[in-house]
Amino acid sequence: MKKNHALTLLLIFITLGNIVAQETVTLYGKVTDFNNQAVDSASVWLKNKINGIAVENKTSLFDNAYETLTDSNGNFSIEVEKGTYYCLYAIKESDYGKTKLEYWAWNLPIYHNLEINPQYDRMEIYGINASEPQTGPFETYQVYFRPMSLTKALNLPKETKNNIIDIAPKTITKKELSVQLNGIDAEVVSINKVDEYARGTTMYGYLIQILKPRYNKDQINANEMVEGHDKISITLHSKETNEMGKGEYFVKRIGN
Protein backbone atom coordinates (compact mmCIF):
# COMPACT_ATOMS: atom_id res chain seq x y z
CA MET A 1 0.00 0.00 0.00
CA LYS A 2 2.80 2.39 0.91
CA LYS A 3 4.51 1.73 -2.43
CA ASN A 4 1.26 2.40 -4.28
CA HIS A 5 0.74 5.59 -2.28
CA ALA A 6 4.26 6.77 -3.10
CA LEU A 7 3.76 5.96 -6.79
CA THR A 8 0.49 7.92 -6.82
CA LEU A 9 2.21 10.95 -5.27
CA LEU A 10 5.02 10.71 -7.80
CA LEU A 11 2.55 10.65 -10.70
CA ILE A 12 0.74 13.68 -9.24
CA PHE A 13 4.02 15.64 -8.99
CA ILE A 14 4.96 14.70 -12.56
CA THR A 15 1.51 15.80 -13.81
CA LEU A 16 1.73 19.10 -11.91
CA GLY A 17 5.22 19.63 -13.30
CA ASN A 18 3.98 19.11 -16.84
CA ILE A 19 1.12 21.58 -16.29
CA VAL A 20 3.55 24.23 -15.01
CA ALA A 21 5.89 23.59 -17.93
CA GLN A 22 3.04 24.08 -20.38
CA GLU A 23 2.36 27.53 -18.90
CA THR A 24 5.73 28.91 -20.02
CA VAL A 25 6.78 29.92 -23.53
CA THR A 26 9.95 31.33 -25.08
CA LEU A 27 10.58 34.98 -25.91
CA TYR A 28 13.62 35.18 -28.18
CA GLY A 29 15.31 37.29 -30.82
CA LYS A 30 18.38 39.24 -31.86
CA VAL A 31 19.46 42.79 -31.00
CA THR A 32 21.18 44.71 -33.80
CA ASP A 33 22.00 48.24 -34.90
CA PHE A 34 20.77 49.73 -38.17
CA ASN A 35 23.75 48.29 -40.02
CA ASN A 36 22.48 44.85 -38.92
CA GLN A 37 25.51 44.43 -36.67
CA ALA A 38 24.83 42.28 -33.60
CA VAL A 39 24.90 44.00 -30.21
CA ASP A 40 26.51 41.79 -27.60
CA SER A 41 25.78 42.20 -23.87
CA ALA A 42 22.66 44.26 -24.55
CA SER A 43 20.13 44.25 -21.73
CA VAL A 44 16.66 43.01 -22.59
CA TRP A 45 13.89 43.63 -20.04
CA LEU A 46 10.29 42.45 -20.18
CA LYS A 47 8.24 44.79 -18.02
CA ASN A 48 4.79 45.30 -16.53
CA LYS A 49 3.17 48.58 -15.61
CA ILE A 50 3.07 49.58 -11.96
CA ASN A 51 -0.62 49.81 -11.13
CA GLY A 52 -2.24 52.36 -8.86
CA ILE A 53 -2.51 56.14 -8.67
CA ALA A 54 0.37 58.45 -9.48
CA VAL A 55 2.79 58.93 -6.61
CA GLU A 56 4.97 62.02 -6.25
CA ASN A 57 8.68 61.43 -6.91
CA LYS A 58 8.06 57.87 -8.11
CA THR A 59 11.34 56.79 -9.69
CA SER A 60 10.07 53.83 -11.71
CA LEU A 61 6.98 53.33 -13.86
CA PHE A 62 7.55 49.62 -14.48
CA ASP A 63 8.19 46.33 -12.74
CA ASN A 64 10.83 44.11 -14.33
CA ALA A 65 9.19 40.75 -14.96
CA TYR A 66 12.18 39.17 -16.73
CA GLU A 67 15.60 40.29 -17.86
CA THR A 68 18.57 38.86 -19.72
CA LEU A 69 21.65 39.80 -21.75
CA THR A 70 22.40 39.09 -25.39
CA ASP A 71 25.27 36.77 -26.29
CA SER A 72 28.22 37.62 -28.55
CA ASN A 73 25.95 37.21 -31.61
CA GLY A 74 23.26 39.51 -30.22
CA ASN A 75 20.86 36.63 -29.50
CA PHE A 76 18.68 36.30 -26.40
CA SER A 77 16.11 33.82 -25.12
CA ILE A 78 13.89 33.92 -22.01
CA GLU A 79 11.37 31.42 -20.69
CA VAL A 80 8.35 33.44 -19.53
CA GLU A 81 4.91 32.77 -18.14
CA LYS A 82 2.13 33.13 -20.70
CA GLY A 83 0.48 36.54 -20.60
CA THR A 84 0.26 40.04 -22.05
CA TYR A 85 3.19 42.20 -20.97
CA TYR A 86 3.26 45.99 -20.91
CA CYS A 87 6.55 46.55 -22.72
CA LEU A 88 9.97 45.27 -23.73
CA TYR A 89 13.08 47.44 -23.51
CA ALA A 90 16.48 46.77 -25.07
CA ILE A 91 19.83 48.58 -25.05
CA LYS A 92 23.46 48.04 -24.12
CA GLU A 93 23.67 49.99 -20.89
CA SER A 94 27.08 51.48 -21.68
CA ASP A 95 25.47 53.06 -24.80
CA TYR A 96 22.50 54.65 -23.06
CA GLY A 97 22.38 58.43 -23.21
CA LYS A 98 25.90 58.62 -24.63
CA THR A 99 25.83 57.18 -28.12
CA LYS A 100 22.38 55.56 -28.35
CA LEU A 101 18.81 55.57 -27.05
CA GLU A 102 16.73 52.46 -26.49
CA TYR A 103 14.27 50.27 -28.37
CA TRP A 104 10.74 49.69 -27.02
CA ALA A 105 7.95 47.27 -27.92
CA TRP A 106 4.51 47.57 -26.31
CA ASN A 107 1.51 45.42 -25.37
CA LEU A 108 3.23 42.09 -26.07
CA PRO A 109 0.81 39.10 -26.21
CA ILE A 110 3.13 36.21 -25.29
CA TYR A 111 0.93 33.11 -25.32
CA HIS A 112 3.09 31.18 -27.76
CA ASN A 113 6.79 31.38 -28.57
CA LEU A 114 7.40 34.94 -29.76
CA GLU A 115 10.29 36.41 -31.77
CA ILE A 116 11.20 40.06 -31.22
CA ASN A 117 14.24 41.59 -32.96
CA PRO A 118 15.10 44.98 -31.41
CA GLN A 119 17.04 47.60 -33.35
CA TYR A 120 18.20 50.83 -31.80
CA ASP A 121 20.31 53.88 -32.55
CA ARG A 122 20.05 57.56 -31.58
CA MET A 123 16.31 58.14 -32.10
CA GLU A 124 14.00 56.62 -29.51
CA ILE A 125 10.45 55.76 -30.58
CA TYR A 126 8.63 55.82 -27.25
CA GLY A 127 5.10 55.33 -25.94
CA ILE A 128 3.48 53.79 -29.02
CA ASN A 129 -0.29 53.34 -28.89
CA ALA A 130 -2.65 52.33 -31.67
CA SER A 131 -6.38 52.15 -32.21
CA GLU A 132 -8.86 51.54 -35.01
CA PRO A 133 -11.00 54.61 -35.83
CA GLN A 134 -14.71 53.97 -35.33
CA THR A 135 -15.49 54.74 -38.94
CA GLY A 136 -16.12 52.21 -41.69
CA PRO A 137 -14.75 50.52 -43.69
CA PHE A 138 -12.26 50.02 -40.81
CA GLU A 139 -9.28 50.10 -43.14
CA THR A 140 -6.90 52.19 -41.02
CA TYR A 141 -5.10 52.42 -37.70
CA GLN A 142 -4.25 55.61 -35.88
CA VAL A 143 -0.82 55.28 -34.25
CA TYR A 144 0.68 57.63 -31.67
CA PHE A 145 4.36 57.75 -30.72
CA ARG A 146 6.85 60.14 -29.15
CA PRO A 147 10.18 60.35 -31.02
CA MET A 148 13.14 61.55 -28.94
CA SER A 149 16.47 62.61 -30.45
CA LEU A 150 19.70 61.98 -28.54
CA THR A 151 21.38 64.87 -30.36
CA LYS A 152 18.66 67.24 -29.20
CA ALA A 153 18.62 65.79 -25.69
CA LEU A 154 22.38 66.30 -25.29
CA ASN A 155 22.03 69.92 -26.45
CA LEU A 156 18.95 70.71 -24.38
CA PRO A 157 19.34 73.85 -22.23
CA LYS A 158 19.36 73.32 -18.46
CA GLU A 159 16.32 75.58 -18.19
CA THR A 160 13.48 74.93 -20.60
CA LYS A 161 11.05 77.57 -21.81
CA ASN A 162 7.46 77.17 -20.61
CA ASN A 163 8.33 73.67 -19.30
CA ILE A 164 8.69 72.40 -22.88
CA ILE A 165 11.19 69.59 -23.47
CA ASP A 166 11.75 69.94 -27.21
CA ILE A 167 13.69 66.84 -28.32
CA ALA A 168 11.43 65.58 -31.11
CA PRO A 169 11.98 66.28 -34.80
CA LYS A 170 10.40 69.60 -35.78
CA THR A 171 8.58 67.84 -38.58
CA ILE A 172 8.27 64.32 -39.94
CA THR A 173 7.52 63.52 -43.57
CA LYS A 174 6.15 60.34 -45.08
CA LYS A 175 9.53 59.68 -46.71
CA GLU A 176 11.18 59.62 -43.28
CA LEU A 177 8.78 56.99 -41.93
CA SER A 178 8.64 53.29 -42.63
CA VAL A 179 5.61 51.56 -41.12
CA GLN A 180 4.85 47.86 -41.40
CA LEU A 181 1.84 45.82 -40.40
CA ASN A 182 2.75 42.18 -39.75
CA GLY A 183 5.90 42.72 -41.79
CA ILE A 184 4.06 44.22 -44.81
CA ASP A 185 4.59 47.88 -45.77
CA ALA A 186 1.67 50.12 -44.78
CA GLU A 187 0.91 53.47 -46.39
CA VAL A 188 1.04 56.53 -44.12
CA VAL A 189 -1.93 58.74 -45.06
CA SER A 190 -1.61 61.51 -42.45
CA ILE A 191 0.89 62.92 -39.93
CA ASN A 192 0.03 65.34 -37.13
CA LYS A 193 2.27 66.81 -34.44
CA VAL A 194 0.80 66.63 -30.93
CA ASP A 195 1.56 68.32 -27.59
CA GLU A 196 1.88 65.67 -24.88
CA TYR A 197 1.70 66.53 -21.17
CA ALA A 198 4.21 64.43 -19.23
CA ARG A 199 5.13 64.84 -15.55
CA GLY A 200 4.51 68.58 -15.43
CA THR A 201 6.17 69.28 -18.77
CA THR A 202 5.19 69.30 -22.41
CA MET A 203 6.86 67.08 -24.99
CA TYR A 204 6.03 66.52 -28.65
CA GLY A 205 4.63 63.38 -30.21
CA TYR A 206 3.16 62.44 -33.57
CA LEU A 207 -0.19 60.91 -34.47
CA ILE A 208 -0.15 59.12 -37.80
CA GLN A 209 -2.83 57.23 -39.69
CA ILE A 210 -1.94 54.18 -41.76
CA LEU A 211 -3.83 52.11 -44.28
CA LYS A 212 -4.00 48.42 -43.48
CA PRO A 213 -2.20 46.73 -46.39
CA ARG A 214 -4.06 44.13 -48.42
CA TYR A 215 -2.23 40.81 -48.50
CA ASN A 216 -2.63 37.07 -48.52
CA LYS A 217 -1.54 35.15 -45.44
CA ASP A 218 0.95 33.34 -47.66
CA GLN A 219 2.83 36.64 -48.09
CA ILE A 220 3.57 36.98 -44.37
CA ASN A 221 6.54 35.58 -42.53
CA ALA A 222 5.10 33.29 -39.86
CA ASN A 223 7.29 34.96 -37.23
CA GLU A 224 5.48 38.28 -37.87
CA MET A 225 2.02 36.88 -37.08
CA VAL A 226 0.53 36.77 -33.60
CA GLU A 227 -2.93 35.26 -33.35
CA GLY A 228 -5.63 37.87 -32.82
CA HIS A 229 -3.21 40.81 -33.09
CA ASP A 230 -1.60 43.10 -35.65
CA LYS A 231 2.06 43.94 -35.13
CA ILE A 232 2.84 47.57 -36.01
CA SER A 233 6.53 48.40 -36.59
CA ILE A 234 7.66 52.01 -36.92
CA THR A 235 11.11 53.03 -38.18
CA LEU A 236 11.98 56.72 -38.34
CA HIS A 237 15.00 58.19 -40.12
CA SER A 238 14.96 61.89 -39.25
CA LYS A 239 16.61 64.03 -41.92
CA GLU A 240 16.89 66.89 -39.41
CA THR A 241 19.44 65.09 -37.22
CA ASN A 242 20.23 62.04 -39.39
CA GLU A 243 19.18 59.73 -36.55
CA MET A 244 17.25 56.48 -36.70
CA GLY A 245 15.01 54.61 -34.30
CA LYS A 246 12.51 51.78 -34.19
CA GLY A 247 9.56 50.81 -32.01
CA GLU A 248 6.75 48.26 -32.15
CA TYR A 249 3.23 47.77 -30.81
CA PHE A 250 0.78 44.86 -30.81
CA VAL A 251 -2.82 45.98 -31.29
CA LYS A 252 -5.67 43.57 -30.67
CA ARG A 253 -7.55 42.90 -33.89
CA ILE A 254 -11.28 43.73 -33.71
CA GLY A 255 -13.91 41.74 -35.54
CA ASN A 256 -11.59 39.66 -37.74
Secondary structure, 3 states (H helix, E strand, C coil): CHHHHHHHHHHHHHHHHHHHHHCEEEEEEECECCCCCECCCCEEEEEEECCCCCCCCCCCCEEEEEEEECCCCCEEEEEEECEEEEEEEEECCCCECCCECCEEEEEEEECCCEECCCECCCEEEEEEEEECCCCCCCCEEEEEEEEEEHHHHHCCCCCCHHHECCCCCCCCCHHHEEEEECCEECCEEEEEEEEEEECCEEEEEEEEEEECCCCCHHHCCHHHCECCEEEEEEEEEECCCCEEEEEEEEEECCCC
